[in-house]
Amino acid sequence: MNNFQFLNPTKIMFGNGMLEQLGSAISSYGTKVLLVYGGGSIKSTGLYERIVKQLQQVNIEVHELPGVEPNPRVSTVRKGISLCREYDIPFILAVGGGSVIDAAKAIAVGVPYDGDVWDFFMRKAAIQSAIPLGTVLTLSATGSEMNGSSVITHWEDQLKKAIGSIHIYPKFSILDPTLTYTVPKNQTVNGIVDMMSHVFEQYFSQTTETPLQERFCESILQTVIENGENAIHNPNHYEARANLMLCGTYALNGGMISVGMQNDWATHMIEHEVSAVYDIAHAEGLSILFPNWMKYVYKERIDRFVQYAVRVWQVDPSGKSDDEIALEGIQATRDYFTRIGSPSRLSDLNIDAAEVERMAKETVRFGPVGSFKPLHESDVRSILEMSL
């Protein structure tokens, strides 16, 4: 196990009815708020009205930034920054899933910065401060409600990049599982894939002697697998939704499940370039890429893949070689993604080889990606070609 420091300052307010505490949670941050949300589903479900009513009850002036995209654009972020500056707004409230929260985080760091917010994503500037934000989560997936990461797309340049900072951890996040009842089936599926992928990035590590962290990871994966199909087929099942919501939050909240372990994140970096070009759902790309990344790298530490197969998928190791066990676990991953309705090949999304060279090159713009097996441009190209 490696040395580590861990801090997570986000207050989580979890459970049915927690939305009623929004007013008291937000009132100490000033008298104006920028309400950030997506395509408008919060209005059709009545959530928008409930939130605005609570803000009005504590005399908070509401300004709005609707229309955040599934792959949030830096152009939308810039609009939010302009609104905060024009109306001197001290606090941002993101209502939605990871895309909305990521946009809010980027706005938060952009407001006090003199330059263009995209500088942070291109590593031309370091984040020094941000205005505070809070969240009301409506989709279990990314963990953005309890971490300091944000991923934004520059559509004109076909780039998708990430930032991370202690300054953009939400001050509070309201997690009411009932708010996810109306999530469409495909978004529930995407959320399952996303949270499992976050665990994969931490679990497949070259760091040794980390039994507690490994079991943290395995327990989240097992809980997602046990509850995922229930939530898909019974969308109003409170316990299934609650378990998925907690799994998504714990899967990526600043390293709680993998303290002292080196993480990988290569597959995420590859997928960012796929969705930057083709504007697909992030989790759809991960569903396609991750089993192929596994096949490409598993021999770098086959014992971890054997452990994964046996503990998570209950593969019977009797009479089998380590290769056979590991590959059976990888196939079980693919089979589960397919069973819940997630794509298995880029061609399923009408993506061919036309941009493979460009995506491989852009993935390694800042150098090799990943630590389980550092991937160079040729490695990324191979994984993309396996995924066609």
Secondary structure, DSSP 8 states (H G I E B T S, - for coil): ----------EEEESTTGGGGHHHHHGGG-SEEEEE--SSHHHHTTHHHHHHHHHHHTT-EEEEE----SS-BHHHHHHHHHHHHHHT---EEEEESHHHHHHHHHHHHHTT-SS-THHHHTTSS-------EEEEE-S-SS-GGGSSEEEEEETTTTEEEEEE-GGGS-SEEEE-GGGGTT--HHHHHHHHHHHHHHHHHHHS-S--S-HHHHHHHHHHHHHHHHHHHHHHH-TT-HHHHHHHHHHHHHHTSSSGGGTTS----HHHHHHHHHHHHH---HHHHHHHHHHHHHHHHGGGGHHHHHHHHHHHH----TT--HHHHHHHHHHHHHHHHHHTT---SGGGGT--GGGHHHHHHHHTTTS-B-SSS-B-HHHHHHHHHHT-
